[in-house]
């Protein structure tokens, strides 16, 4: 299995994967997102490819303001339903961590819906620590 940067030819597969994650897409939207991320050196969209796209991860790097260094954030991760439990997600996370570390990141972050308990176990199994009870997330929509 090869972990590589997403290409516009992957858009149909990524649209299906994002739909499996609960974010229905069309191919044109996925194509536009791949292009947008490809134009930004602070992030990457990586896919697991064994002839078919088995999974995708989006990672973004941001500098700290209050101290030296940067942190990486897993923005999205999804593995095809038929490929789950085969190490695809672990390989994608490792590649995202490598991307972030190569850009000076000293910490990784990921958020996951409270209902995704399987995802929580997955991340905890890779050394991620829950911040529940120590940190809160606040959201506010912008625009119309």
Backbone as a chain_set.jsonl record, in Angstrom:
{"seq": "XXXXXXXXXXXXXXXXXXXXXXXXXXXXXXXXXXXXXXXXXXXXXXXXXXXXXXXXXXXXXXXXXXXXXXXXXXXXXXXXXXXXXXXXXXXXXXXXXXXXXXXXXXXXXXXXXXXXXXXXXXXXXXXXXXXXXXXXXXXXXXXX", "coords": {"N": [[0.85, -1.178, 0.0], [0.573, 2.17, -0.873], [1.231, 5.365, 0.428], [0.332, 8.492, -0.524], [0.259, 11.859, -1.945], [-2.934, 13.288, -2.561], [-4.557, 13.345, -5.733], [-6.201, 15.037, -8.474], [-7.498, 13.085, -9.902], [-8.356, 11.373, -7.971], [-10.696, 12.303, -6.958], [-13.387, 11.285, -7.235], [-13.308, 8.93, -5.692], [-12.632, 10.057, -3.218], [-14.894, 11.578, -2.716], [-16.778, 9.554, -2.265], [-15.636, 8.371, 0.045], [-15.748, 10.53, 1.903], [-18.488, 10.749, 2.057], [-19.048, 8.339, 3.376], [-18.066, 9.026, 5.827], [-19.954, 10.728, 6.64], [-20.312, 13.115, 5.379], [-21.66, 13.997, 2.727], [-20.656, 14.324, -0.669], [-20.052, 15.76, -3.93], [-18.329, 14.884, -6.943], [-17.163, 17.125, -8.173], [-16.95, 18.983, -6.082], [-15.133, 17.652, -4.408], [-12.924, 17.609, -6.121], [-12.343, 20.362, -6.263], [-11.634, 20.847, -3.589], [-9.33, 19.266, -3.311], [-7.612, 20.652, -5.057], [-7.516, 23.15, -3.759], [-6.299, 22.496, -1.297], [-3.904, 21.487, -2.269], [-2.655, 23.759, -3.16], [-1.765, 24.986, -0.881], [0.915, 25.113, 1.14], [0.972, 24.554, 3.853], [-0.548, 22.425, 4.468], [-1.767, 19.07, 3.74], [-3.308, 16.605, 1.702], [-3.555, 13.282, 1.942], [-3.547, 10.011, 0.55], [-4.302, 6.52, 0.917], [-3.277, 4.015, -1.139], [-3.821, 1.149, -2.938], [-4.033, 0.398, -5.511], [-6.655, 0.86, -5.536], [-8.24, 3.64, -3.942], [-8.042, 3.562, -0.599], [-8.296, 5.032, 1.71], [-8.258, 8.303, 3.259], [-6.546, 11.169, 4.511], [-6.465, 14.398, 5.887], [-4.211, 16.864, 6.746], [-3.064, 19.625, 8.645], [-0.831, 22.301, 9.32], [-0.014, 24.591, 11.863], [1.415, 27.537, 13.242], [2.353, 28.011, 16.663], [1.281, 30.758, 18.642], [1.834, 31.702, 21.145], [4.218, 30.599, 21.888], [7.331, 29.086, 20.799], [7.524, 27.07, 17.838], [5.291, 24.719, 16.175], [2.058, 23.198, 15.603], [0.332, 20.26, 14.569], [-2.667, 19.356, 12.873], [-5.086, 16.934, 12.483], [-7.414, 17.067, 10.14], [-9.337, 15.656, 8.78], [-10.134, 12.215, 8.573], [-10.685, 9.199, 7.015], [-11.391, 5.831, 6.37], [-12.068, 3.459, 3.898], [-15.019, 1.54, 4.172], [-14.786, -1.242, 3.598], [-12.103, -1.647, 4.039], [-11.417, -1.229, 6.631], [-9.817, -1.864, 9.773], [-7.522, -2.994, 8.841], [-5.121, -1.715, 9.119], [-4.875, 0.564, 7.598], [-5.739, 3.14, 8.431], [-3.93, 3.598, 10.536], [-1.529, 3.759, 9.114], [-2.026, 6.04, 7.563], [-2.322, 8.014, 9.584], [0.265, 7.942, 10.68], [1.706, 8.898, 8.465], [0.651, 11.488, 8.283], [1.551, 12.513, 10.714], [4.31, 12.402, 10.229], [4.478, 14.274, 8.136], [3.759, 16.603, 9.561], [5.758, 16.679, 11.582], [8.039, 17.041, 10.023], [7.745, 19.648, 9.41], [8.298, 21.019, 11.677], [6.505, 20.608, 13.771], [5.468, 20.06, 17.119], [3.419, 18.85, 18.345], [0.385, 17.021, 17.883], [-3.054, 17.305, 16.944], [-6.428, 16.241, 17.099], [-9.894, 16.314, 16.508], [-12.918, 14.703, 17.434], [-16.176, 13.584, 17.016], [-18.365, 13.094, 19.784], [-19.938, 10.827, 19.506], [-18.459, 9.029, 18.049], [-17.112, 6.638, 19.149], [-15.509, 4.443, 18.485], [-13.561, 5.636, 16.881], [-12.343, 7.179, 18.829], [-11.118, 5.23, 20.44], [-9.333, 4.254, 18.533], [-7.6, 6.495, 18.112], [-6.616, 6.854, 20.739], [-5.232, 4.465, 20.976], [-3.035, 5.065, 19.501], [-1.596, 6.77, 21.019], [-2.751, 9.261, 21.45], [-4.197, 11.58, 23.661], [-7.203, 12.022, 25.408], [-8.83, 15.129, 25.808], [-11.095, 15.692, 27.09], [-12.98, 17.263, 29.562], [-10.847, 18.858, 30.234], [-10.509, 20.713, 28.324], [-12.393, 22.819, 26.2], [-14.502, 23.137, 23.359], [-15.537, 25.679, 21.276], [-17.877, 26.937, 19.012], [-18.809, 29.108, 16.362], [-20.913, 30.129, 13.852], [-20.108, 31.883, 10.821], [-20.989, 34.523, 8.623], [-23.777, 34.454, 6.278]], "CA": [[0.0, 0.0, 0.0], [1.319, 3.408, -1.028], [0.646, 6.592, 0.951], [0.77, 9.549, -1.447], [-0.601, 13.037, -2.013], [-4.136, 13.138, -3.381], [-4.56, 13.961, -7.062], [-7.57, 15.309, -8.928], [-8.08, 11.817, -10.351], [-8.876, 10.684, -6.779], [-11.862, 13.03, -6.459], [-14.587, 10.431, -7.115], [-13.104, 8.053, -4.537], [-12.682, 10.871, -1.998], [-16.295, 11.928, -2.495], [-17.399, 8.378, -1.645], [-15.104, 8.236, 1.404], [-16.316, 11.577, 2.754], [-19.875, 10.351, 2.277], [-19.038, 7.302, 4.417], [-17.792, 9.712, 7.093], [-21.141, 11.499, 6.99], [-20.249, 14.399, 4.688], [-21.89, 13.71, 1.308], [-19.948, 15.201, -1.605], [-20.043, 15.394, -5.336], [-16.96, 14.809, -7.444], [-16.664, 18.481, -8.444], [-16.554, 19.574, -4.799], [-13.901, 16.981, -3.979], [-11.86, 18.098, -7.003], [-12.011, 21.724, -5.832], [-10.937, 20.775, -2.298], [-7.979, 18.755, -3.571], [-6.846, 21.76, -5.635], [-7.32, 24.172, -2.72], [-5.303, 22.003, -0.352], [-2.639, 21.33, -2.974], [-2.065, 25.093, -3.312], [-1.378, 25.481, 0.446], [2.04, 24.322, 1.652], [0.831, 24.238, 5.266], [-1.401, 21.262, 4.641], [-1.674, 18.014, 2.737], [-4.308, 15.544, 1.642], [-2.829, 12.052, 1.62], [-4.411, 8.85, 0.358], [-3.747, 5.164, 0.939], [-3.577, 3.509, -2.477], [-3.334, -0.196, -3.29], [-4.716, 0.232, -6.787], [-7.876, 1.592, -5.194], [-8.061, 4.545, -2.813], [-8.607, 2.897, 0.58], [-8.499, 5.977, 2.8], [-7.751, 9.662, 3.071], [-6.327, 11.993, 5.688], [-6.069, 15.781, 5.639], [-3.428, 17.368, 7.878], [-2.72, 21.039, 8.511], [0.176, 22.775, 10.272], [-0.201, 25.981, 12.289], [2.394, 27.941, 14.252], [1.87, 28.527, 17.938], [1.503, 32.19, 18.806], [2.296, 31.966, 22.512], [5.527, 29.979, 22.1], [8.003, 28.622, 19.594], [7.099, 25.802, 17.266], [4.007, 24.572, 15.489], [1.281, 22.003, 15.908], [-0.364, 19.679, 13.433], [-4.058, 18.995, 13.135], [-5.771, 16.031, 11.558], [-8.671, 17.737, 9.819], [-10.276, 14.599, 8.388], [-9.59, 10.87, 8.346], [-11.697, 8.165, 6.76], [-10.94, 4.616, 5.688], [-13.187, 2.784, 3.238], [-15.652, 0.538, 5.037], [-14.269, -2.58, 3.328], [-10.674, -1.724, 4.368], [-11.213, -0.924, 8.052], [-9.224, -2.925, 10.573], [-6.376, -3.57, 8.122], [-3.932, -0.884, 9.311], [-4.863, 1.703, 6.673], [-5.818, 4.364, 9.234], [-2.669, 3.769, 11.258], [-0.525, 4.221, 8.146], [-2.355, 7.421, 7.214], [-1.986, 8.869, 10.724], [1.732, 8.021, 10.741], [2.151, 9.781, 7.385], [0.283, 12.851, 8.672], [2.488, 12.903, 11.777], [5.595, 12.651, 9.562], [4.325, 15.554, 7.441], [3.783, 17.665, 10.572], [7.079, 16.714, 12.229], [8.994, 17.59, 9.058], [7.514, 21.093, 9.377], [8.592, 21.571, 12.994], [5.434, 20.441, 14.755], [5.813, 19.363, 18.357], [2.199, 18.248, 18.883], [-0.716, 16.773, 16.941], [-4.391, 17.451, 17.495], [-7.554, 15.765, 16.295], [-11.18, 16.328, 17.197], [-13.772, 13.608, 17.013], [-17.504, 13.664, 17.598], [-18.577, 12.238, 20.958], [-20.586, 9.567, 19.127], [-17.504, 8.175, 17.325], [-16.308, 5.991, 20.195], [-14.49, 3.612, 17.841], [-12.474, 6.538, 16.484], [-11.637, 7.569, 20.057], [-10.226, 4.103, 20.787], [-8.284, 4.237, 17.509], [-6.611, 7.545, 18.411], [-5.968, 6.536, 22.024], [-4.29, 3.383, 20.699], [-1.856, 5.65, 18.871], [-0.962, 7.689, 21.956], [-3.472, 10.523, 21.609], [-4.861, 11.653, 24.959], [-8.445, 12.783, 25.423], [-8.823, 16.383, 26.557], [-12.425, 15.871, 27.668], [-12.906, 17.715, 30.943], [-9.724, 19.794, 30.387], [-10.547, 21.69, 27.246], [-13.706, 22.93, 25.582], [-14.527, 23.616, 21.98], [-16.615, 26.636, 21.068], [-18.064, 27.192, 17.591], [-19.756, 30.168, 15.988], [-20.969, 30.274, 12.401], [-19.856, 33.199, 10.247], [-21.683, 34.762, 7.356], [-25.227, 34.284, 6.146]], "C": [[0.892, 1.235, 0.0], [0.545, 4.545, -0.373], [1.217, 7.716, 0.091], [-0.181, 10.739, -1.358], [-1.792, 12.747, -2.931], [-3.957, 13.895, -4.69], [-6.008, 14.171, -7.493], [-8.259, 14.046, -9.421], [-8.681, 11.009, -9.203], [-10.214, 11.249, -6.322], [-13.096, 12.145, -6.286], [-14.47, 9.526, -5.897], [-13.191, 8.845, -3.234], [-14.105, 11.309, -1.689], [-17.034, 10.77, -1.826], [-16.943, 8.234, -0.195], [-15.697, 9.286, 2.337], [-17.792, 11.329, 3.017], [-19.985, 9.288, 3.356], [-18.78, 7.903, 5.789], [-18.991, 10.543, 7.541], [-21.174, 12.876, 6.363], [-20.415, 14.166, 3.182], [-21.264, 14.777, 0.41], [-20.321, 14.834, -3.021], [-18.591, 15.471, -5.803], [-16.358, 16.195, -7.685], [-16.205, 19.163, -7.159], [-15.252, 18.963, -4.298], [-12.716, 17.439, -4.828], [-11.399, 19.488, -6.564], [-11.247, 21.713, -4.513], [-9.505, 20.264, -2.473], [-7.103, 19.889, -4.108], [-6.545, 22.828, -4.591], [-6.237, 23.738, -1.729], [-3.934, 21.872, -1.01], [-1.908, 22.663, -3.116], [-1.53, 25.658, -1.995], [-0.29, 24.589, 1.025], [1.911, 23.933, 3.123], [-0.081, 23.039, 5.519], [-1.194, 20.253, 3.533], [-2.888, 17.11, 2.848], [-3.566, 14.32, 1.13], [-3.831, 10.912, 1.472], [-3.604, 7.569, 0.518], [-4.222, 4.499, -0.344], [-2.975, 2.121, -2.643], [-3.869, -0.593, -4.669], [-6.091, 0.858, -6.709], [-7.54, 2.519, -4.042], [-8.807, 3.945, -1.622], [-8.907, 3.854, 1.724], [-7.873, 7.31, 2.469], [-7.567, 10.33, 4.423], [-5.932, 13.382, 5.225], [-5.39, 16.277, 6.907], [-3.038, 18.81, 7.6], [-1.766, 21.427, 9.636], [-0.092, 24.24, 10.589], [0.867, 26.329, 13.328], [1.689, 28.302, 15.553], [2.067, 30.038, 17.921], [2.204, 32.478, 20.128], [3.667, 31.376, 22.815], [6.114, 29.564, 20.765], [7.368, 27.322, 19.105], [5.718, 25.859, 16.636], [3.302, 23.315, 15.971], [0.568, 21.545, 14.645], [-1.771, 19.281, 13.83], [-4.557, 18.053, 12.042], [-7.16, 16.626, 11.345], [-9.742, 16.712, 9.449], [-9.51, 13.299, 8.203], [-10.767, 9.937, 8.106], [-11.043, 7.037, 5.968], [-12.183, 3.949, 5.108], [-13.718, 1.667, 4.128], [-15.043, -0.843, 4.847], [-12.802, -2.745, 3.711], [-10.393, -1.46, 5.843], [-10.668, -2.14, 8.794], [-8.014, -3.578, 9.926], [-5.12, -2.71, 8.224], [-3.853, 0.33, 8.41], [-4.864, 3.015, 7.46], [-4.526, 4.637, 9.983], [-1.575, 4.279, 10.334], [-0.773, 5.672, 7.743], [-1.999, 8.382, 8.352], [-0.473, 9.025, 10.833], [2.276, 8.956, 9.663], [1.824, 11.238, 7.703], [1.225, 13.364, 9.763], [3.87, 13.19, 11.197], [5.574, 13.991, 8.829], [4.467, 16.703, 8.437], [5.168, 17.79, 11.223], [8.128, 17.325, 11.308], [8.849, 19.108, 8.931], [7.619, 21.713, 10.762], [7.51, 21.416, 14.036], [5.913, 19.633, 15.947], [4.606, 18.677, 18.981], [1.2, 18.064, 17.754], [-2.032, 16.906, 17.691], [-5.383, 16.816, 16.534], [-8.809, 15.927, 17.139], [-12.032, 15.221, 16.601], [-15.1, 13.725, 17.742], [-17.645, 12.688, 18.759], [-19.167, 10.882, 20.587], [-19.637, 8.603, 18.437], [-16.557, 7.472, 18.308], [-15.233, 5.069, 19.616], [-13.298, 4.44, 17.399], [-11.67, 6.962, 17.707], [-10.66, 6.468, 20.471], [-9.055, 4.017, 19.807], [-7.199, 5.263, 17.842], [-5.884, 7.279, 19.728], [-4.95, 5.419, 21.849], [-3.014, 3.853, 20.024], [-1.216, 6.719, 19.736], [-1.623, 9.046, 22.098], [-4.236, 10.475, 22.926], [-6.11, 12.519, 24.86], [-8.28, 14.031, 26.283], [-10.193, 16.66, 27.168], [-12.282, 16.225, 29.146], [-11.77, 18.704, 31.188], [-9.775, 20.922, 29.373], [-11.948, 21.68, 26.656], [-13.562, 23.465, 24.179], [-15.744, 24.502, 21.819], [-16.678, 26.929, 19.568], [-19.05, 28.338, 17.4], [-19.759, 30.278, 14.479], [-20.716, 31.713, 11.978], [-20.621, 33.337, 8.946], [-23.162, 34.46, 7.448], [-25.697, 32.976, 6.53]], "O": [[1.843, 1.331, 0.775], [-0.66, 4.681, -0.587], [2.434, 7.873, -0.011], [-1.266, 10.651, -0.783], [-1.666, 12.053, -3.94], [-3.301, 14.935, -4.748], [-6.925, 13.56, -6.945], [-9.485, 13.951, -9.364], [-9.434, 10.063, -9.439], [-10.81, 10.722, -5.382], [-13.785, 12.254, -5.271], [-15.435, 9.371, -5.148], [-13.759, 8.364, -2.253], [-14.483, 11.401, -0.521], [-17.832, 10.99, -0.914], [-17.762, 8.002, 0.694], [-16.107, 8.958, 3.451], [-18.295, 11.666, 4.09], [-20.911, 9.322, 4.167], [-19.221, 7.358, 6.801], [-19.041, 11.008, 8.68], [-21.974, 13.722, 6.764], [-19.429, 14.141, 2.445], [-21.336, 15.972, 0.696], [-20.836, 13.748, -3.286], [-17.74, 16.054, -5.132], [-15.174, 16.411, -7.428], [-15.181, 19.846, -7.152], [-14.371, 19.676, -3.817], [-11.62, 17.636, -4.303], [-10.199, 19.755, -6.502], [-10.308, 22.49, -4.338], [-8.578, 20.779, -1.847], [-5.971, 20.061, -3.656], [-5.433, 23.353, -4.547], [-5.365, 24.529, -1.369], [-2.914, 22.123, -0.369], [-0.68, 22.693, -3.185], [-0.898, 26.715, -1.999], [-0.548, 23.433, 1.363], [2.655, 23.076, 3.6], [-0.347, 22.689, 6.669], [-0.541, 20.529, 2.527], [-3.421, 16.879, 3.933], [-3.02, 14.324, 0.027], [-4.836, 10.857, 2.181], [-2.395, 7.538, 0.286], [-5.423, 4.427, -0.607], [-1.765, 1.94, -2.506], [-4.119, -1.767, -4.943], [-6.625, 1.331, -7.712], [-6.65, 2.221, -3.247], [-10.033, 3.833, -1.631], [-9.688, 3.524, 2.616], [-7.076, 7.438, 1.54], [-8.33, 10.091, 5.359], [-5.155, 13.531, 4.281], [-5.924, 16.131, 8.007], [-2.723, 19.175, 6.467], [-1.882, 20.941, 10.761], [-0.365, 25.036, 9.691], [1.186, 25.513, 14.191], [0.576, 28.829, 15.547], [2.958, 30.531, 17.229], [3.048, 33.369, 20.224], [4.223, 31.624, 23.885], [5.465, 29.681, 19.725], [6.757, 26.581, 19.875], [5.077, 26.908, 16.578], [3.888, 22.48, 16.66], [0.244, 22.348, 13.769], [-2.031, 18.917, 14.976], [-4.46, 18.341, 10.849], [-7.974, 16.676, 12.267], [-10.916, 16.888, 9.773], [-8.372, 13.296, 7.732], [-11.716, 9.892, 8.889], [-10.263, 7.259, 5.042], [-13.225, 3.886, 5.761], [-12.948, 0.94, 4.756], [-14.805, -1.55, 5.826], [-12.296, -3.867, 3.712], [-9.234, -1.47, 6.258], [-11.008, -3.283, 8.488], [-7.53, -4.603, 10.407], [-4.154, -2.944, 7.499], [-2.862, 1.06, 8.449], [-4.065, 3.906, 7.173], [-4.077, 5.781, 10.056], [-0.78, 5.135, 10.723], [0.173, 6.446, 7.597], [-1.435, 9.448, 8.107], [0.018, 10.132, 11.056], [3.205, 9.722, 9.919], [2.629, 12.128, 7.424], [1.646, 14.52, 9.731], [4.534, 14.13, 11.633], [6.538, 14.753, 8.893], [5.202, 17.66, 8.192], [5.679, 18.898, 11.39], [9.01, 18.049, 11.768], [9.739, 19.774, 8.402], [7.095, 22.801, 11.001], [7.589, 22.037, 15.096], [6.657, 18.661, 15.809], [4.725, 18.008, 20.007], [1.166, 18.839, 16.798], [-2.116, 16.658, 18.894], [-5.202, 16.85, 15.317], [-8.783, 15.702, 18.349], [-11.889, 14.853, 15.435], [-15.133, 13.942, 18.954], [-17.104, 11.583, 18.718], [-18.924, 9.893, 21.278], [-19.994, 7.439, 18.255], [-15.347, 7.699, 18.287], [-14.159, 4.931, 20.202], [-12.154, 4.004, 17.524], [-10.448, 7.091, 17.631], [-9.51, 6.747, 20.812], [-7.924, 3.739, 20.206], [-6.013, 4.933, 17.851], [-4.67, 7.462, 19.816], [-3.91, 5.425, 22.507], [-2.024, 3.123, 19.98], [-0.387, 7.493, 19.256], [-1.1, 9.908, 22.804], [-4.846, 9.462, 23.266], [-6.077, 13.614, 24.297], [-7.668, 13.988, 27.351], [-10.426, 17.744, 27.704], [-11.552, 15.564, 29.885], [-11.727, 19.331, 32.246], [-9.148, 21.965, 29.559], [-12.607, 20.641, 26.622], [-12.602, 24.168, 23.862], [-16.855, 24.118, 22.184], [-15.647, 27.143, 18.931], [-19.992, 28.51, 18.174], [-18.708, 30.499, 13.877], [-21.068, 32.65, 12.695], [-20.863, 32.349, 8.253], [-23.718, 34.243, 8.524], [-26.896, 32.707, 6.465]]}, "num_chains": 1, "name": "protein.A"}
